[in-house]
Amino acid sequence: MNDESDPEYEDTMDWLGEDYDPEYFNANKINKRLKKLKFEKVKK
């Protein structure tokens, strides 16, 4: 995300949106959202 010369930089930033902040990380918020998702159990 730091290399503005990367050919995919502009598309990636458009996809992430204006509110994207690479310095922000909230594990509690992410865990709450993940708990709402239903995952299939993988059989070993």
C-alpha positions in Angstrom: 0.0 0.0 0.0 3.0 2.3 0.3 4.2 2.1 -3.2 2.3 4.5 -5.3 4.2 3.4 -8.4 2.7 -0.1 -8.1 0.4 -0.7 -11.1 -2.4 -2.0 -8.7 -2.0 0.8 -6.2 -4.8 3.1 -7.5 -7.3 0.2 -8.0 -6.5 -1.2 -4.5 -7.0 2.2 -2.9 -10.3 2.7 -4.7 -11.4 -0.7 -3.5 -10.4 0.0 0.1 -12.2 3.3 0.1 -11.4 6.7 1.6 -11.8 5.6 5.2 -9.0 3.0 4.9 -6.3 3.5 7.6 -3.5 1.0 7.5 -2.4 2.0 11.0 -5.8 1.2 12.5 -6.5 -2.4 13.8 -9.1 -3.3 16.4 -8.9 -7.0 17.2 -12.1 -6.9 19.3 -14.1 -5.4 16.5 -12.8 -7.9 14.0 -13.5 -10.9 16.3 -17.1 -9.7 16.8 -17.6 -9.6 13.1 -15.9 -13.0 12.5 -18.2 -14.6 15.1 -21.2 -13.5 13.0 -19.9 -15.5 10.0 -20.7 -19.2 9.7 -17.7 -21.3 8.7 -17.8 -24.9 7.6 -15.7 -27.3 9.6 -12.9 -28.8 7.8 -12.5 -32.5 8.2 -8.9 -33.8 8.6 
